[in-house]
């Protein structure tokens, strides 16, 4: 099977085009809109001289544009490069130079850092600036993201390969950031547990099978509606977003640029989120504090839609598990251990009502 994500997502968009693919705050893109916008952006990137295996840096906050630019890059068989939005100019230069990037998509809020870095980035052919509500002027020589999309026709589907690659840059905890190379088919297989296996489904053998399963799950209300709380620039959120899309689901993103437990819980209620993706106690603790605050004010949040809480990347303590499961009474909790280079290597599942609830220990 041609396990290339652009081909998979195009097939799913053909079958469930009117269903929501991405929601950020108050803005929702259907699968058809998501696919068409990515196709127009792919044409803009190709017109700028990018070719298969060309690298595209994504220096963006969580946003619809992040996922569109990623999809667009996959469409022409390019390679997206995640850029940590907390990096300063020297780190930006390192990641983009080390990866060999020839285009950069960035939020206008980062214009000053991009301006500082670009004299050291002679190989970047295209700077695409996303407004994102910042209303900042374009950097000289940069192209407005929405204008580029509007001025191009959608790119027609092409033949691709599961051997096409993507890059995931680590945080540099053992030195400078390093790029981990995945093939599309390899990542598809690695995500199988959190996707198909955890739902009791066999792995699909063809693209048509992927699309059929996604359509069946979507029409029966079983596709994931995944509140993706961590930044998409990290593998945790990116991989869980991919797993959600493959199952014909919806990725829900916070509208604000800083983590807000109150906004997260409002979106869980409004969008009837059935999967919440977090990173250990760093996310769970402020969520529980906001739940407790709401209860004290007599305005308890409704978590009845949640069927699964997935945590990876940090410890989720027994205390936080109990507090979450006390309120999300239908939710199973999955503690997963993985790495930029692979995984999940181990999974500890706590089912609704299970007692005792313990902090997961992986030997």
C-alpha positions in Angstrom: 0.0 0.0 0.0 1.2 3.5 -0.8 1.2 4.6 2.9 1.9 8.2 2.2 -0.1 10.6 4.4 -1.1 13.0 1.6 -2.5 10.2 -0.5 -4.3 8.7 2.5 -5.8 12.1 3.5 -6.9 12.9 0.0 -8.8 9.6 -0.2 -10.5 10.3 3.2 -11.4 13.8 2.1 -13.1 12.3 -1.0 -15.3 10.1 1.2 -16.1 12.4 4.2 -15.6 15.9 2.7 -18.4 17.6 4.7 -17.1 16.4 8.0 -14.9 18.6 10.2 -11.2 17.9 10.0 -9.7 20.8 12.0 -11.2 23.1 14.6 -9.2 25.9 16.1 -11.1 28.0 18.6 -14.1 29.2 16.6 -12.8 28.3 13.1 -13.6 24.9 11.6 -12.3 23.5 8.3 -14.1 20.5 6.8 -12.1 17.7 5.2 -12.8 19.2 1.7 -11.7 22.6 2.8 -8.6 21.2 4.5 -7.7 19.3 1.4 -8.3 22.1 -1.1 -6.4 24.7 1.0 -3.5 22.4 1.3 -3.6 21.7 -2.5 -3.5 25.4 -3.3 -0.6 25.9 -0.9 1.2 23.0 -2.5 1.0 24.7 -5.9 2.5 27.9 -4.4 5.4 25.9 -3.0 6.0 24.1 -6.2 5.9 27.3 -8.2 8.6 28.7 -5.9 10.9 25.9 -7.1 10.4 23.3 -4.4 10.6 19.6 -5.5 10.2 16.2 -4.0 12.4 15.9 -0.9 12.6 19.7 -0.5 12.3 20.7 3.1 9.8 23.2 4.4 10.3 24.7 7.9 7.1 25.2 10.0 7.8 28.0 12.6 4.2 28.3 13.8 2.0 28.3 16.8 -0.8 25.6 16.9 -3.1 26.6 14.1 -5.1 25.4 11.1 -2.2 26.8 9.0 0.3 24.4 10.7 -1.6 21.4 9.6 -2.4 22.8 6.2 1.2 23.6 5.5 2.3 20.1 6.6 -0.4 18.5 4.3 0.7 20.7 1.4 4.3 19.7 1.8 3.4 16.0 1.8 1.4 16.6 -1.4 4.4 17.4 -3.5 6.5 14.8 -1.7 8.3 17.4 0.3 9.5 17.1 3.9 8.1 19.3 6.7 10.5 20.4 9.4 9.1 21.3 12.8 10.7 24.4 14.3 10.2 25.1 18.0 8.5 28.5 18.3 10.5 29.3 21.5 13.8 29.2 19.5 15.8 32.3 18.9 17.6 33.2 15.7 20.7 31.1 16.2 18.6 28.0 16.8 16.4 28.7 13.9 19.4 29.0 11.6 20.8 25.7 13.0 17.5 23.7 12.4 16.8 25.2 8.9 20.5 24.9 7.8 20.9 21.4 9.2 17.8 20.2 7.5 18.5 21.9 4.2 15.2 23.8 4.2 14.3 25.9 1.2 11.1 27.4 2.4 9.8 28.7 5.7 6.2 29.2 6.8 6.0 31.4 9.9 3.6 33.4 12.0 3.9 37.1 11.7 4.5 37.3 15.5 8.0 35.8 14.8 8.9 38.3 12.1 11.6 39.9 14.2 13.4 36.6 14.8 13.0 35.6 11.1 14.5 38.9 10.1 17.5 38.3 12.4 18.0 34.8 11.0 17.4 35.1 7.3 20.8 36.7 6.4 22.2 33.3 7.5 19.7 31.4 5.4 20.7 31.9 1.8 19.0 28.7 0.6 15.5 29.7 1.6 13.6 30.4 -1.6 10.2 31.3 -0.1 9.2 33.0 3.2 5.4 32.6 3.7 4.1 34.8 6.5 0.9 33.8 8.3 -1.1 36.8 9.7 -2.8 34.9 12.5 -4.5 38.0 13.8 -1.2 39.8 14.4 -1.8 42.4 11.6 2.0 42.9 11.2 3.5 44.1 7.9 5.1 41.6 5.7 8.9 41.3 5.9 10.5 42.6 2.7 10.5 39.8 0.1 8.1 37.6 2.1 4.8 36.4 0.7 1.4 36.5 2.5 0.2 33.0 3.2 -3.5 33.6 2.4 -2.6 35.6 -0.8 -0.3 32.8 -2.0 -3.2 30.3 -1.5 -5.7 32.5 -3.2 -3.5 33.1 -6.2 -2.9 29.4 -7.0 -5.1 26.6 -8.3 -5.3 23.3 -6.3 -2.4 20.9 -7.1 -3.7 17.7 -8.8 -3.0 14.5 -6.9 0.2 12.7 -7.9 1.8 9.3 -7.4 3.7 9.1 -4.1 5.6 6.5 -2.1 5.4 5.2 1.4 9.2 5.6 1.4 8.8 9.4 1.3 10.3 10.9 4.5 9.5 13.4 7.2 11.7 15.0 9.8 11.1 15.4 13.4 13.6 17.7 15.2 14.2 16.9 18.9 14.5 19.5 21.6 18.2 19.4 21.8 18.4 18.1 25.5 21.7 16.4 24.7 23.2 19.1 22.5 21.9 20.9 19.4 18.5 19.8 18.0 18.8 16.7 15.9 16.5 15.5 13.1 14.9 12.1 13.4 14.0 10.7 9.9 10.8 8.7 9.5 9.3 7.2 6.4 5.6 7.6 5.9 5.0 3.9 5.9 7.1 3.4 9.1 5.2 6.1 10.9 1.9 4.7 9.7 2.8 1.4 11.2 4.1 2.9 14.5 0.8 4.7 14.9 -1.3 1.5 14.4 -1.8 0.8 18.0 -3.2 4.2 19.0 -5.3 4.0 15.8 -6.6 0.7 14.6 -5.4 -1.8 17.3 -6.9 0.1 20.2 -10.3 0.1 18.5 -10.0 -3.7 17.8 -9.6 -3.1 14.1 -7.2 -5.0 11.7 -4.6 -2.9 9.8 -5.9 -1.9 6.4 -4.2 -3.3 3.4 -5.1 -0.7 0.7 -5.8 3.0 0.5 -9.4 2.1 -0.2 -9.5 0.1 3.1 -8.2 3.1 5.0 -10.8 5.4 3.4 -13.6 2.8 4.0 -12.7 2.4 7.7 -12.5 6.1 8.2 -15.9 6.6 6.5 -17.5 3.9 8.6 -16.1 5.2 11.8 -17.1 8.8 10.9 -20.7 7.9 9.9 -21.2 5.8 13.1 -19.8 8.6 15.3 -16.8 6.6 16.3 -14.1 8.6 14.7 -11.9 10.4 17.3 -12.6 14.1 18.1 -9.2 14.7 19.6 -8.5 17.8 21.7 -4.8 18.1 21.0 -3.4 20.2 23.9 0.4 20.1 23.4 2.2 22.1 20.7 2.1 20.5 17.2 5.9 21.3 16.9 6.4 18.3 19.3 6.1 14.7 18.2 3.5 13.9 20.8 0.9 16.2 19.3 1.9 15.7 15.7 1.7 11.9 15.9 -1.6 12.0 17.7 -3.0 14.4 15.0 -1.9 12.0 12.3 -3.6 9.1 14.1 -6.8 11.1 14.4 -6.8 12.0 10.7 -6.2 8.5 9.5 -9.4 7.4 11.3 -11.5 10.2 9.7 -11.6 12.2 12.9 -11.3 15.9 13.9 -8.3 17.6 15.5 -9.4 20.3 18.0 -6.9 23.0 18.9 -6.9 25.8 21.4 -7.7 29.2 19.9 -5.2 31.0 22.2 -1.5 30.8 22.0 -1.0 30.0 25.7 -2.4 27.0 27.4 -5.7 27.7 29.1 -7.4 24.9 31.0 -10.7 26.8 30.9 -10.6 27.2 27.1 -9.7 23.5 26.8 -12.6 22.4 28.9 -15.0 24.7 27.1 -13.9 23.2 23.8 -14.3 19.6 25.2 -18.0 20.5 26.0 -18.8 22.4 22.8 -17.1 20.0 20.3 -18.1 16.9 22.2 -14.5 15.8 22.3 -14.1 12.1 22.9 -10.2 12.0 23.2 -8.1 14.3 25.2 -4.3 14.3 24.5 -2.0 15.7 27.2 1.6 15.5 28.5 1.4 14.2 32.0 0.8 16.3 35.1 2.1 19.4 33.4 -1.3 19.5 31.7 -3.4 17.4 34.0 -2.8 19.5 37.1 -4.1 22.8 35.7 -7.0 21.0 34.1 -7.9 19.5 37.5 -7.6 22.8 39.2 -9.9 24.4 36.7 -12.4 21.5 37.1 -12.3 22.1 40.9 -12.8 25.9 40.4 -15.8 25.3 38.2 -17.4 22.9 40.8 -16.8 25.5 43.6 -18.6 28.1 41.5 -21.5 25.8 40.8 -20.6 25.5 37.1 -19.2 22.0 36.7 -17.8 21.2 33.2 -19.4 18.4 31.2 -16.9 15.7 30.4 -19.4 13.0 29.5 -18.2 12.8 25.9 -14.7 11.8 26.8 -13.9 8.1 26.2 -10.2 8.3 26.3 -7.4 10.4 27.9 -4.0 9.8 26.3 -0.9 11.0 28.1 2.7 10.6 26.9 6.0 12.4 27.3 5.8 12.8 31.1 4.5 11.1 34.2 0.8 11.2 34.9 0.5 10.7 38.6 -2.1 8.5 40.4 -3.4 11.6 42.1 -4.2 13.3 38.7 -5.6 10.1 37.2 -8.1 9.8 40.1 -9.1 13.4 39.8 -9.7 13.2 36.1 -11.5 9.8 36.2 -13.7 11.1 39.0 -15.1 13.6 36.6 -14.7 11.9 33.2 -16.4 8.8 34.4 -16.6 7.1 30.9 -12.9 7.7 30.0 -10.1 5.2 29.9 -6.6 6.6 30.5 -3.7 5.5 28.4 -0.2 6.2 29.7 2.2 5.7 26.8 6.0 5.6 26.6 7.6 6.5 23.2 10.3 8.6 21.7 11.0 10.8 18.7 12.6 7.7 17.2 9.8 5.3 17.8 7.0 3.9 19.9 4.8 3.4 21.7 7.2 1.1 23.5 4.8 0.5 26.4 1.2 1.3 27.3 -0.5 1.2 30.6 -4.3 1.4 30.4 -6.6 2.3 33.3 -10.3 1.5 32.6 -13.2 3.5 33.9 -14.0 2.6 37.4 -10.8 0.6 37.8 -9.4 0.6 41.4 -6.8 1.0 42.6 -5.5 3.7 40.2 -1.7 3.9 40.2 1.0 5.9 38.6 2.2 3.8 35.7 5.6 2.1 36.1 7.5 0.9 33.0 10.3 -1.6 33.5 
